[in-house]
Amino acid sequence: MFYFLLDNKSLSVYSESSRKQNLSLTYKAKLHLPILDALNNSKKLNSVIARALDEISEETSLTNNLASIIIDDSLLSHSLIIRSKKYKTIDEQIALESDLKWGNLTKNLYFISEERKTPKNIFHSVAMHHFLREKIKLNFNNFGLSIRYIVPLSSILTTSLKSTQFAVLKNGKKFQFFGNTRKGFMFFKATFNGSKKVIEKSIGLLDVPNIKKSELEKNSLKFIFFNKTKIVEYLANYIFKDVPLLNFADSNRVQIYSGSLKLNNAQYAPSSKGFNFNGMLRNISSGFLSLLVLALILSLFSNYNFMNIDNNLMVDENIENVDEIIEKVNLVNSSDKMITNLKNLPEKFPEIKTFLLTEDNYFVNGQKVEIEGDVINFDKGDVKVSFNELLINLFEIENELKFKVFESELNNQPEQNVVLRFSTIENSLLALDEIKKFGNLSLRKAAFDSESSSLHLYLTILK
């Protein structure tokens, strides 16, 4: 496991010492542009993170490792929400109140929220710019890292604090204070310059406590000081003990409720008692309703008018139809080659008006391009995905994703053929990072036309 700490001007990586169990700084890469200066520019932000990882990769091998990433709170936005009964769910309340606070900026933010055991009904919500989250996930995956956590620094600092304690970060004469008080999360800053003291509260429902510099110089259980190495060591310990933490790598929702992790995964526990007829009846009813909902979703999209992109491209008219499934043993291998060629597309062509990629043909802007060979197959192992699980993951990338499904067979094995319609090339490239993880999923064709501002991916899922 590698532990990364990202702030506005640097990306640091920590790892276990070969001789000792404690963590130490492996390398610190200075960013060529501050994150906050590139936050609203997708290309610049991508370049900043990619260059930092490239510099780190020259010092240590990152491939085929897990990664946990700490995000400095200077790159995040915080809010406090008091639970109201006029909303059906807390998720709905957080979404609506965030919209009132940030307005149009809300659509650019990715939210995670928590309610700790003390206090009750006060939710702490943390927002991260979706560009930053997407570029982190994209670039870390490209360097062979599998992301397990993307954690706000404040979540690590406050997780084990009592309501009367504050975590403290010191930088010269400047101090940052984090706490989970009896009125919820609090974050404020203090600067001591001789006899002068300047206090700046960032967020909190209580007044900032009166703190003297002499108190900070004493050994006191009220103020717990952290340096960067200690922060990383705390995160490693929390992960080892499976302590609930806010995690941007997970879904956009309330994740911690009254101190316990709120899981989406359904769990089954066999009853120790006899046959439970009521439980069986509830399960059957739930399953039937789920099938109805899925059928309704599929029916809504099944009549979607997917454009015939082949006719809009300056290529031969006799390109094979995606419906005609070619039975090839090296289905996934050819898919890996196509995905690699697509991922390299933006670097090779500064302007992309159209492209069409099949297993045998590759056209960009109406001109035939050689398909690059000698592509190393992605290490998927036995990892498989169902159609429903895939859709859930892809809708996190683009919530207005359109799709169409049709069934077929390959060597007497049932399969689903899916057409996905993305609004941007960027979103489709993020989707490819998800697609390449699974051994039963294969890319068969990709097509793009700038006039319709949409990109189609044609996939096969072996059941």
Secondary structure, 3 states (H helix, E strand, C coil): CEEEEECCCEEEEEEECCCCCCEEEEEEEECCCCHHHHCCCHHHHHHHHHHHHHHHHCCCCCCCEEEEEEECHHHCEEEEEECCCCCCCHHHHHHHHHHHHHHHHHHHEEEEEEECCCCCCEEEEEEEEHHHHHHHHHHHHHCCEEEEEEEEHHHHHHCCCCCCCEEEEEECCEEEEEEEECCEEEEEEEEEECCEEEEEEEECCCCCCCCCHHHHHCCCCCEEEECHHHHHHHHHHHHHHCCCCCCCCCCCCEEEECCEECCCCCCCCCCCCCCCHHHHHHHHHHHHHHHHHHHHHHHHHHCCCCCCHHHHCCCCCCCCCCCCCCCCCCHHHHHHHHHHHHHCHHHHCCCCCEEEECCCCEEECCEECCCCCCCCCCCCCCCCCCHHHHHHHHHHHCCCCEEEEEEEEECCEEEEEEEEEECCHHHHHHHHHHHCCCCCEEEEEEEEECCCCEEEEEEEEEC
